[in-house]
Amino acid sequence: METRVAIIGIIVQDENSIGLLNTVLHEYGKYIIGRMGIPYSAKGINIISIAVDAPQDVISALSGKIGKLQGISTKTAYSNVITKS
């Protein structure tokens, strides 16, 4: 199985969705390398960056589930680092 390293950028505009977001992230926890969150109270949003090392389909599924949450937008940037596990 091949894995890729990627960064998932998340903007949270609806704080009511944070619990659901954390549930999704917990579900994929074994693939998460690290997480950084920045509250931007002047704009009323939260900015979250998630670093992952996972198979391509897992990264796509995670990003897709996050993107379907109300008041949350996401984009994924993939590295060229691909490893076989």
URSULSUL-V355248 format. One record per run of one state. SS is the DSSP state (A for helix, B for strand, O for the rest). FROM is the first residue (numbers start at 1). LEN is the number of residues. If there is no record, write none. Layout:
# URSULSUL-V355248
SS&FROM&LEN ; SS&FROM&LEN
This chain:
# URSULSUL-V355248
O&1&1 ; B&2&11 ; O&13&2 ; A&15&13 ; O&28&1 ; A&29&3 ; B&32&9 ; O&41&4 ; B&45&10 ; O&55&1 ; A&56&12 ; O&68&4 ; B&72&13 ; O&85&1
